[in-house]
Amino acid sequence: MSRQTQAIIHADAVLHNFKQLAAMAPQSGSMAVIKADAYGHGAVNIARILQHVSSRFAVAIMEEAVALRDAGITAPIVVLEGAHQAKECQMAFQHNCILVMHCEAQLKWLNACPAGKRPHIWLKADSGMHRLGFPLNELPRIVKEYASLLSDETVLATHFASADDTNNPFTQAQLSAFEAVVAQVDSLQKLPLSLANSPAAANWPTSRAKWNRLGLGVYGGRVSTQSDTGLSLMPAMTLRSSILAIRDVPKGEGVGYGQTWVASRPSKIATVGIGYADGYPRHCANGTPVMVRGKRAPLVGRVSMDMITIDVTDIADVSMGDMVELWGEHISIHEVAQCAGTIDYELMTRVSQRVPRIVKYL
Ligand SMILES: Cc1ncc(COP(=O)(O)O)c(C=O)c1O
């Protein structure tokens, strides 16, 4: 029998989350961000699940868009990093993709394409995150100089650095700086806007514009430092595996590499078939919770490449083959991320290709 390590993808949760986030902003169009294999959930899976509610999708790079086209996904695709090379402008045109252009070199590549064979573009502005985008003060010139590259599909976009943090005034500062520049220039005022990611859509109502780009929230990750968002997002992934072995470990004996956990009482230790090669973080601390037989049990000892060890001393009738939830419906991915010193995004995207994704429809 093959290993029971699986990522169950809950189609109902994905749909529910997308619809909830979209309903928060009924004046906006909402598109699902399905880059990085839909944050580890399977880009084609998620595109199929959301095909009737997300009228377009966003990915990071052209390769991701082409893979979706190869799988028969036909909705327009917004490529958030735009073209990495001149030839990607032609590819984008052929594949009905919209390139988010963030620098002048990209616009020059586009200008060199024959008119009539240019893809639609968005323009990305740097409103303070200082990662990608035209500086705000350059936008008026860019829009004037490259007016022939713009179309009625062109949107002016920006991205927030800290939109999940409702106490951080920087999101409002980014919004204000952006709005101030747009207000000054007629040609900018004509462009529709795309500002919000899922944390911004949830926490900052004034960021909801023509297009919201929804990632983490669609997958049920934590979009706000505030508990009271009015949203009830559901985990889209359950990562689970099964117990391969159970042993009694006497008091005083260590478990696993480096013996970082030592039994303080006679203990029953179960070995579970998942490790860091599957994407379960090696940095998870002793005590990171898992769920067995409806009860929480602590991780003990180091995470190995293919296995972890958990303390099931206090759980009755545990047997080989029992399923163990690493995160999902009962163990929040956010709690595990905190135990590993990282964020929900990283855990989702790191589930490795060795773990089969099983899409569960209700
Ligand atoms: C430019 C851009 N827009 C939207 C998103 C989606 O953000 P989130 O997953 O926080 O909703 C991302 C994700 O990193 C992004 O880079």
The ligand as an SDF file (V2000), in Angstrom:
LIG
                    3D

 16 16  0  0  0  0  0  0  0  0999 V2000
    1.4220   41.9150   -6.8290 C   0  0  0  0  0  0  0  0  0  0  0  0
    0.5980   40.9790   -5.9960 C   0  0  0  0  0  0  0  0  0  0  0  0
   -0.7270   41.1360   -5.9610 N   0  0  0  0  0  0  0  0  0  0  0  0
   -1.5220   40.3190   -5.2190 C   0  0  0  0  0  0  0  0  0  0  0  0
   -0.9800   39.3020   -4.4600 C   0  0  0  0  0  0  0  0  0  0  0  0
   -1.8850   38.4410   -3.6130 C   0  0  0  0  0  0  0  0  0  0  0  0
   -1.6670   38.7520   -2.2550 O   0  0  0  0  0  0  0  0  0  0  0  0
   -2.3540   37.9510   -1.0740 P   0  0  0  0  0  0  0  0  0  0  0  0
   -1.9390   36.5340   -1.2010 O   0  0  0  0  0  0  0  0  0  0  0  0
   -1.7850   38.5710    0.1640 O   0  0  0  0  0  0  0  0  0  0  0  0
   -3.8290   38.1300   -1.2120 O   0  0  0  0  0  0  0  0  0  0  0  0
    0.4060   39.1300   -4.4560 C   0  0  0  0  0  0  0  0  0  0  0  0
    0.9880   38.0680   -3.6230 C   0  0  0  0  0  0  0  0  0  0  0  0
    2.1010   38.0530   -3.2060 O   0  0  0  0  0  0  0  0  0  0  0  0
    1.2130   39.9810   -5.2430 C   0  0  0  0  0  0  0  0  0  0  0  0
    2.5530   39.8400   -5.2750 O   0  0  0  0  0  0  0  0  0  0  0  0
  1  2  1  0
  2  3  1  0
  2 15  2  0
  3  4  2  0
  4  5  1  0
  5  6  1  0
  5 12  2  0
  6  7  1  0
  7  8  1  0
  8  9  2  0
  8 10  1  0
  8 11  1  0
 12 13  1  0
 12 15  1  0
 13 14  2  0
 15 16  1  0
M  END
$$$$
